[in-house]
Amino acid sequence: MARARPGFAKMAGCFPTQASMTDPVEPLVVDLLEWIDRQPRLYSEVLAVWRTSCPRLPVWEEANGRGYVERRHQPGSEAFVLLSASGRRHLHARRQSPGTIGA
């Protein structure tokens, strides 16, 4: 019979379960959406400010993957980034329930 390590049983309840863990990127995604919502941003500006090589905090990549942002480009000008309808709804929902950031 395997013997438990001393102190491990006491610590077992100290760690959140998978179901209760929060999304660490969510508050940053909301920050990005709020920043873009103030005015359309140049695509190059968004990437310079929000793109990351950190695999644990992919803010731009996460917002883009969730469909919260869209790029618009007209020939002869640089692409702009705006909130999509989904991003606008998500931001509105977060503003209505400020205590749910990260929930």
C-alpha positions in Angstrom: 0.0 0.0 0.0 1.4 3.4 -1.0 1.9 5.8 1.8 0.9 9.4 1.5 3.6 12.1 1.8 3.4 14.0 5.1 1.4 17.2 4.8 0.0 16.3 1.4 -3.5 15.5 2.7 -3.6 19.0 4.4 -2.7 20.7 1.1 -5.0 18.7 -1.1 -8.0 21.1 -0.5 -5.9 24.2 -1.1 -5.7 24.0 -4.8 -8.6 25.0 -7.1 -10.2 22.3 -9.1 -10.3 22.4 -12.9 -13.9 23.5 -12.8 -13.2 26.5 -10.6 -10.1 27.8 -12.2 -10.4 31.2 -13.9 -9.1 32.1 -17.3 -6.0 34.3 -16.7 -6.2 35.8 -20.2 -9.9 37.0 -19.9 -9.2 40.3 -18.1 -6.5 41.1 -20.6 -8.8 40.3 -23.5 -11.4 42.7 -22.1 -8.7 45.3 -21.8 -7.8 44.8 -25.4 -11.5 45.1 -26.4 -11.9 48.3 -24.4 -8.8 49.8 -26.0 -10.0 49.0 -29.6 -13.6 50.1 -28.7 -12.3 53.7 -28.0 -11.3 54.0 -31.7 -10.4 51.8 -34.6 -6.7 50.9 -34.4 -4.1 50.2 -37.1 -3.4 46.6 -37.4 0.4 47.2 -37.0 -0.3 49.2 -33.8 -2.4 46.4 -32.4 0.2 43.8 -33.1 3.0 46.0 -31.7 1.1 46.5 -28.5 -0.8 43.3 -27.9 0.9 40.4 -29.7 3.0 38.3 -27.5 5.4 35.4 -27.8 4.4 34.2 -24.3 2.3 31.0 -24.8 0.5 31.6 -21.5 -0.8 35.1 -22.3 -1.9 35.1 -26.0 -4.1 38.2 -25.7 -4.3 39.2 -29.3 -4.4 35.6 -30.5 -7.2 34.7 -28.0 -9.4 37.7 -28.9 -8.9 37.0 -32.6 -9.6 33.3 -32.2 -12.8 34.0 -30.2 -14.0 36.2 -33.1 -14.0 39.4 -31.0 -12.1 41.4 -33.5 -12.0 41.9 -37.2 -9.6 43.4 -39.7 -10.7 45.8 -42.4 -8.5 46.8 -45.3 -9.1 49.2 -48.1 -6.6 49.1 -51.0 -3.9 51.7 -50.6 -4.3 52.0 -46.8 -3.2 50.0 -43.8 -5.6 47.6 -42.3 -7.6 48.6 -39.2 -8.8 46.5 -36.3 -12.3 46.9 -35.0 -14.6 45.0 -32.6 -16.8 42.4 -34.2 -20.4 42.1 -33.3 -19.4 39.2 -31.0 -16.6 41.3 -29.4 -19.0 44.2 -28.8 -21.6 41.9 -27.1 -18.8 40.3 -25.0 -17.5 43.7 -23.9 -21.1 44.9 -23.2 -21.8 41.8 -21.0 -18.5 42.3 -19.1 -19.4 46.0 -18.5 -22.8 45.0 -17.2 -21.3 42.4 -14.8 -17.9 43.8 -13.6 -17.5 41.1 -11.0 -17.4 38.4 -13.6 -14.1 39.3 -15.2 -12.1 36.1 -15.2 -15.1 34.0 -14.2 
